[in-house]
Amino acid sequence: MNNKKFCFIMCANNKPYEQEALTYISRLHIPEGYDLDCISIWDAKSMTSGYNEAMAASDAKYKIYMHQDVFIINRDFLYELLDIFHNPTIGMVGLVGAPEMPENAVMWNEKEIGRVLTNRIYHTYNLEYDDAAAPFQSVDAIDGLLMATQYDIPWREDLFKHWDFYDASQSFEFKRAGYKVVVPYMKDSWAIHDDGFINLKTYYEDRKLFIKEYF
């Protein structure tokens, strides 16, 4: 494992989105002595399988799994991550999260914390939930738009074979391994999420799997 390396990982199916995300990544300030890599998995069968493939291909200690339509605008983002990951008990960091996962496993049905600039088809707005406690706050689960890790834990592709609940699952897997999952305090949004339409085709199927496994 290379302790001085970051790797950005995306499951991609849209070249313009991928290139725009990479453009924002190229503008980030890189801490002295650190390397930065990017891996795009094209036409993955599922988010979990794509992320497992990329995880196995990278020796970076710090991996940032993100949607192809997420654009990081905080140019000090990598410094922010290092500050948080200086605490070895923290395994994963997200921009939006649920302090308590509701019994029905629908994350957005309960209080969430964090913030992100969101584009929903016709409108762009600052999606501000409650602020996380400074400097960060532990949560049950984080949103999959961006999930940064400092340890490698396999994604549950044996259970989640589509594009939903991989994020909540991985959050619970990190907690099972004894690590904290946190959302940092952010004065301003660190990223833009060009969210678009929400596809819930397999959402409720995966929700049942999540509840059976973790509740």
C-alpha positions in Angstrom: 0.0 0.0 0.0 1.4 3.4 -1.0 0.8 5.7 2.0 1.6 8.8 -0.1 -1.0 8.3 -2.9 -4.6 9.2 -3.7 -6.7 7.5 -6.3 -10.0 8.7 -7.6 -12.3 5.9 -8.8 -15.4 6.2 -10.9 -17.8 3.8 -12.6 -18.3 5.6 -15.9 -20.7 5.3 -18.9 -20.6 8.9 -20.1 -17.4 10.4 -21.6 -18.3 14.1 -21.2 -19.2 13.6 -17.5 -16.0 11.6 -16.9 -13.9 14.2 -18.6 -15.5 17.1 -16.6 -14.9 15.2 -13.3 -11.3 14.6 -14.3 -10.8 18.3 -15.1 -11.9 19.3 -11.7 -9.7 16.7 -10.1 -6.7 18.0 -12.2 -7.2 21.4 -10.5 -6.8 20.1 -6.9 -3.9 21.1 -4.8 -1.8 18.0 -4.2 0.1 17.8 -0.9 3.8 17.8 -1.3 5.3 14.3 -1.7 2.0 12.7 -2.7 0.9 11.2 -6.0 -2.5 11.2 -7.6 -4.1 8.6 -9.9 -7.5 8.2 -11.5 -9.3 5.0 -12.5 -12.5 4.8 -14.5 -14.3 1.5 -14.8 -16.4 1.4 -17.9 -19.7 -0.5 -18.3 -19.4 -2.1 -14.8 -22.1 -4.7 -14.0 -22.8 -3.0 -10.7 -21.3 -0.3 -8.5 -19.9 -2.8 -6.1 -18.2 -4.9 -8.8 -16.7 -1.8 -10.5 -15.4 -0.5 -7.2 -13.9 -3.9 -6.2 -12.2 -4.1 -9.6 -10.7 -0.6 -9.2 -9.8 -1.2 -5.5 -7.8 -4.3 -6.5 -6.0 -2.3 -9.3 -4.8 0.5 -7.1 -2.1 0.6 -4.4 -3.2 4.0 -3.1 -3.9 4.2 0.6 -6.5 7.0 0.0 -9.2 6.0 -2.4 -12.0 8.4 -3.4 -15.0 6.6 -4.9 -17.3 9.1 -6.6 -20.0 9.4 -9.2 -19.0 10.5 -12.7 -21.3 13.5 -12.3 -19.5 14.9 -9.2 -17.2 17.8 -9.6 -14.9 18.8 -6.6 -14.7 22.5 -6.2 -12.8 22.7 -3.0 -9.2 22.8 -4.3 -7.9 21.9 -0.9 -10.0 18.8 -0.8 -7.0 16.4 -0.5 -5.6 18.4 2.4 -9.0 18.2 4.1 -9.0 14.4 3.8 -5.5 14.1 5.2 -6.5 16.1 8.2 -9.5 13.9 8.9 -7.6 10.6 8.2 -4.9 11.6 10.6 -7.2 9.9 13.0 -6.7 6.2 12.4 -10.1 5.2 13.8 -11.8 7.0 10.8 -12.3 4.6 7.9 -14.5 6.6 5.5 -15.6 10.2 4.8 -18.6 11.4 2.9 -20.2 14.8 2.0 -23.7 13.9 3.1 -24.8 11.3 5.7 -27.4 10.1 8.0 -26.5 10.1 11.8 -29.1 7.4 12.3 -30.3 5.0 9.6 -34.1 4.7 9.9 -35.6 1.2 10.3 -37.0 1.4 6.7 -33.4 2.0 5.5 -34.5 5.0 3.4 -31.7 7.4 4.3 -33.4 10.6 3.2 -36.4 10.0 5.3 -34.5 11.0 8.4 -32.3 13.9 9.4 -29.2 14.2 7.3 -26.1 16.3 7.7 -23.6 17.8 5.2 -23.9 19.9 2.1 -23.4 19.7 -1.7 -24.2 21.9 -4.6 -26.9 20.0 -6.5 -28.1 20.3 -10.1 -31.6 18.8 -10.5 -32.4 19.1 -14.2 -33.7 22.7 -14.3 -32.3 24.1 -11.0 -29.0 24.3 -9.3 -29.1 25.0 -5.5 -27.0 24.5 -2.4 -28.4 21.4 -0.8 -27.7 22.2 2.9 -28.7 19.8 5.6 -27.8 20.3 9.2 -24.1 21.1 9.6 -21.9 18.3 10.9 -20.3 19.0 14.2 -16.8 20.4 13.8 -14.4 19.1 12.8 -16.5 16.0 11.7 -19.4 13.9 12.9 -19.9 10.2 13.0 -22.8 8.8 11.0 -24.5 5.5 10.3 -24.2 5.9 6.5 -23.0 8.3 3.9 -24.4 9.1 0.4 -22.6 7.4 -2.5 -22.0 10.6 -4.4 -18.5 10.6 -2.8 -17.0 8.1 -0.4 -13.3 8.5 0.6 -11.5 5.7 2.4 -8.1 5.1 4.0 -8.6 1.3 4.3 -9.6 -1.3 1.8 -12.7 -3.3 2.7 -14.4 -5.3 -0.1 -17.6 -4.0 -1.5 -20.5 -6.5 -1.1 -21.0 -7.4 -4.7 -22.3 -10.8 -3.5 -25.4 -8.9 -2.3 -25.8 -5.7 -4.2 -25.7 -6.3 -7.9 -27.2 -3.1 -9.1 -26.7 0.6 -8.3 -28.4 1.1 -5.0 -27.5 0.6 -1.3 -23.8 0.0 -2.1 -23.1 3.2 -0.1 -25.2 2.3 3.0 -23.8 -1.2 2.8 -20.2 -0.1 2.7 -20.8 2.3 5.6 -22.1 -0.6 7.7 -19.2 -2.8 6.6 -16.7 -0.2 7.8 -18.5 0.0 11.1 -18.5 -3.8 11.4 -14.7 -3.6 11.0 -14.5 -1.1 13.9 -14.0 2.1 11.9 -15.9 5.4 12.1 -17.8 6.8 9.1 -17.9 10.6 9.2 -19.1 13.7 7.5 -16.9 16.8 8.0 -18.0 20.3 8.9 -18.1 22.3 5.7 -18.5 26.1 5.7 -19.2 25.9 2.0 -20.0 23.0 -0.3 -16.9 21.0 -1.4 -18.5 19.6 -4.6 -21.2 19.9 -7.3 -23.4 16.9 -8.0 -25.1 17.1 -11.4 -27.8 14.8 -10.0 -30.3 14.6 -12.9 -33.2 12.1 -12.8 -33.3 9.5 -10.0 -33.7 5.9 -11.2 -35.4 3.8 -8.5 -35.9 0.7 -10.7 -34.1 -1.7 -8.4 -34.0 0.5 -5.2 -36.7 -1.3 -3.3 -35.3 -4.8 -4.1 -31.9 -3.7 -2.8 -33.5 -2.1 0.2 -34.9 -5.5 1.3 -31.5 -7.0 0.9 -30.0 -4.3 3.0 -32.5 -4.6 5.8 -32.1 -8.4 5.9 -28.3 -8.2 6.1 -27.8 -5.3 8.5 -30.9 -4.9 10.7 
